[in-house]
Amino acid sequence: MEGMSGPHVIRGSVSLPEAELVWRFSRSSGPGGQHVNTTDTAVELRFDLARTEALPEVWKQRALERLAGRLADGVVTVRASEHRSQWRNRETAAVRLAALLAEATAPPPRPRRPTRVPRGINERRLRKKKERSQTKRGRSPKNWD
C-alpha cells in the first residue's frame, strides 16, 4: 500500500498488520457524475480476528467476545464509501477498524466502589426542604382572618 499514511496503531505498540488486511473495492452508490461509473471507490476492509497473531492473546479473546455480533467466521468487516476517492475511503476504513479494535480490546473499567452520602449533605438537604415547606405554608390564606 504505497500511498497509505503509515501503520494504524490500535493501542501502545500494537498496530494493524498490513499483511493480514484484505481489501475489496466496488463501485460506490450516490452522485458522482461521469467519473462514478468507471472507478471502484467504495472500500470493504476485512480483518481475520480469530486467526491473527498481531494481537496479544488476552486482547484477542476480549475482542472476540465484545465483537461477537459483528463477526462472520471470526472476520470483522468495515465498509467506507463516504468519499469520492478510493484512497480517502481506504484511510477511513483503516482508521475505523483500528478504532473499533482499540475499543474492543480496552481493559474493562474498574468496579465502582460504593460510597455513602455524607451526613452533612443529607442534613443540609432536609433543612432546606423544611425551610421551603415553611415558606409555602406561610403563603396559604388559612390564617388570614
C-alpha contacts under 8 A as a table, 3 or more apart, distances in Angstrom:
res1	aa1	res2	aa2	distance
1	M	4	M	5.89
3	G	87	W	7.76
4	M	87	W	7.66
4	M	91	E	6.96
5	S	91	E	7.76
7	P	15	S	6.26
7	P	16	L	6.56
7	P	17	P	7.68
7	P	18	E	7.72
8	H	15	S	5.47
8	H	16	L	5.65
8	H	94	A	6.95
8	H	95	V	6.65
8	H	98	A	6.30
9	V	12	G	7.26
9	V	13	S	7.11
9	V	14	V	5.99
9	V	15	S	3.98
9	V	16	L	6.36
9	V	98	A	6.60
10	I	13	S	7.91
10	I	14	V	5.72
10	I	15	S	5.03
10	I	16	L	6.78
10	I	98	A	5.15
10	I	99	A	6.73
10	I	101	L	6.48
10	I	102	A	5.03
11	R	14	V	5.61
11	R	15	S	7.05
11	R	102	A	6.16
14	V	54	A	7.32
14	V	55	L	6.99
15	S	54	A	7.69
15	S	98	A	7.86
16	L	20	E	7.89
16	L	21	L	7.84
16	L	54	A	7.39
16	L	98	A	6.97
17	P	20	E	5.60
17	P	21	L	6.90
17	P	54	A	6.64
18	E	21	L	5.46
20	E	47	F	6.40
20	E	48	D	7.15
20	E	52	T	7.36
21	L	45	L	6.79
21	L	46	R	5.96
21	L	47	F	5.28
21	L	48	D	7.83
22	V	45	L	5.80
22	V	46	R	5.02
22	V	47	F	6.47
23	W	43	V	6.98
23	W	44	E	5.87
23	W	45	L	4.82
23	W	46	R	6.46
24	R	43	V	5.88
24	R	44	E	5.05
24	R	45	L	6.48
25	F	40	D	5.52
25	F	41	T	6.46
25	F	42	A	5.59
25	F	43	V	4.79
25	F	44	E	6.28
26	S	39	T	7.98
26	S	40	D	4.52
26	S	41	T	6.20
26	S	42	A	5.15
26	S	43	V	6.61
27	R	36	V	7.42
27	R	37	N	7.22
27	R	39	T	6.36
27	R	40	D	4.32
27	R	41	T	5.67
27	R	42	A	5.66
28	S	36	V	7.41
28	S	40	D	6.71
28	S	41	T	5.65
28	S	42	A	4.75
28	S	81	S	6.10
31	P	36	V	7.51
32	G	35	H	6.38
32	G	36	V	4.97
32	G	84	R	7.37
33	G	36	V	5.80
34	Q	37	N	6.38
34	Q	38	T	7.83
35	H	38	T	5.68
35	H	39	T	6.80
36	V	39	T	5.97
40	D	86	Q	6.96
41	T	81	S	6.77
41	T	83	H	7.79
41	T	84	R	6.36
41	T	85	S	5.70
41	T	86	Q	4.20
41	T	87	W	7.99
41	T	89	N	7.07
42	A	79	R	7.52
42	A	80	A	6.01
42	A	81	S	4.43
42	A	82	E	7.95
42	A	86	Q	6.53
42	A	89	N	6.69
43	V	79	R	5.69
43	V	80	A	5.26
43	V	81	S	6.26
43	V	86	Q	7.04
43	V	89	N	6.06
43	V	90	R	6.13
43	V	93	A	7.12
44	E	77	T	6.81
44	E	78	V	5.74
44	E	79	R	4.46
44	E	80	A	6.54
44	E	93	A	7.37
45	L	77	T	5.64
45	L	78	V	5.18
45	L	79	R	6.30
45	L	93	A	6.44
45	L	94	A	7.32
46	R	75	V	6.50
46	R	76	V	5.77
46	R	77	T	4.51
46	R	78	V	6.53
47	F	75	V	5.53
47	F	76	V	5.39
47	F	77	T	6.55
48	D	51	R	5.76
48	D	52	T	6.08
48	D	74	G	5.97
48	D	75	V	4.25
48	D	76	V	6.41
49	L	52	T	5.41
49	L	60	K	7.07
49	L	64	L	7.24
49	L	74	G	5.60
49	L	75	V	5.52
49	L	76	V	6.60
50	A	60	K	7.42
50	A	64	L	7.22
50	A	73	D	7.98
50	A	74	G	4.74
50	A	75	V	6.84
51	R	74	G	7.68
52	T	55	L	6.71
53	E	56	P	7.49
55	L	59	W	6.23
55	L	60	K	5.90
56	P	59	W	5.34
56	P	60	K	6.20
57	E	60	K	5.01
57	E	61	Q	6.23
58	V	61	Q	5.32
58	V	62	R	6.22
59	W	62	R	5.08
59	W	63	A	6.05
59	W	105	T	4.96
59	W	106	A	7.70
60	K	63	A	5.13
60	K	64	L	6.07
60	K	105	T	7.12
61	Q	64	L	5.09
61	Q	65	E	6.25
62	R	65	E	5.27
62	R	66	R	6.21
62	R	104	A	6.76
62	R	105	T	5.71
63	A	66	R	5.12
63	A	67	L	5.77
63	A	101	L	6.92
63	A	104	A	4.77
63	A	105	T	5.17
64	L	67	L	5.40
64	L	68	A	5.68
64	L	74	G	7.50
65	E	68	A	5.35
66	R	69	G	7.84
66	R	104	A	5.94
67	L	70	R	5.32
67	L	71	L	6.30
67	L	104	A	6.89
68	A	71	L	5.41
70	R	76	V	6.43
70	R	77	T	7.84
71	L	74	G	5.32
71	L	75	V	5.30
71	L	76	V	5.00
71	L	77	T	7.53
72	A	75	V	5.26
72	A	76	V	6.74
78	V	93	A	6.08
78	V	96	R	7.27
78	V	97	L	6.39
79	R	93	A	6.16
80	A	83	H	7.97
80	A	89	N	5.43
80	A	90	R	7.33
80	A	92	T	6.46
80	A	93	A	5.43
81	S	84	R	7.52
81	S	89	N	5.91
82	E	89	N	6.83
83	H	86	Q	7.42
83	H	88	R	6.28
83	H	89	N	5.82
84	R	88	R	7.78
84	R	89	N	7.79
85	S	88	R	5.53
85	S	89	N	6.44
86	Q	89	N	5.06
86	Q	90	R	6.07
87	W	90	R	5.06
87	W	91	E	6.32
88	R	91	E	5.03
88	R	92	T	6.14
89	N	92	T	4.96
89	N	93	A	6.07
90	R	93	A	5.18
90	R	94	A	6.16
91	E	94	A	5.25
91	E	95	V	6.13
92	T	95	V	5.24
92	T	96	R	6.01
93	A	96	R	5.04
93	A	97	L	6.11
94	A	97	L	5.15
94	A	98	A	6.17
95	V	98	A	5.11
95	V	99	A	6.12
96	R	99	A	5.14
96	R	100	L	6.08
97	L	100	L	5.01
97	L	101	L	6.15
98	A	101	L	5.20
98	A	102	A	6.03
99	A	102	A	5.00
99	A	103	E	6.19
100	L	103	E	5.30
100	L	104	A	6.14
101	L	104	A	4.93
101	L	105	T	5.92
102	A	105	T	5.35
102	A	106	A	6.09
103	E	106	A	5.35
117	V	121	I	7.05
117	V	122	N	7.07
118	P	121	I	5.57
118	P	122	N	6.68
119	R	122	N	5.17
119	R	123	E	6.17
120	G	123	E	5.11
120	G	124	R	6.05
121	I	124	R	5.12
121	I	125	R	6.20
122	N	125	R	5.15
122	N	126	L	6.32
123	E	126	L	5.15
123	E	127	R	6.07
124	R	127	R	5.10
124	R	128	K	6.21
125	R	128	K	5.31
125	R	129	K	6.13
126	L	129	K	4.95
126	L	130	K	6.19
127	R	130	K	5.14
127	R	131	E	6.26
128	K	131	E	5.00
128	K	132	R	6.12
129	K	132	R	5.16
129	K	133	S	6.16
130	K	133	S	4.94
130	K	134	Q	6.20
131	E	134	Q	5.09
131	E	135	T	6.24
132	R	135	T	5.06
132	R	136	K	6.27
133	S	136	K	5.23
133	S	137	R	6.03
134	Q	137	R	4.98
134	Q	138	G	6.10
135	T	138	G	5.21
135	T	139	R	6.75
136	K	139	R	5.25
136	K	140	S	7.09
137	R	140	S	5.60
140	S	143	N	7.49
141	P	144	W	5.43
142	K	145	D	7.89
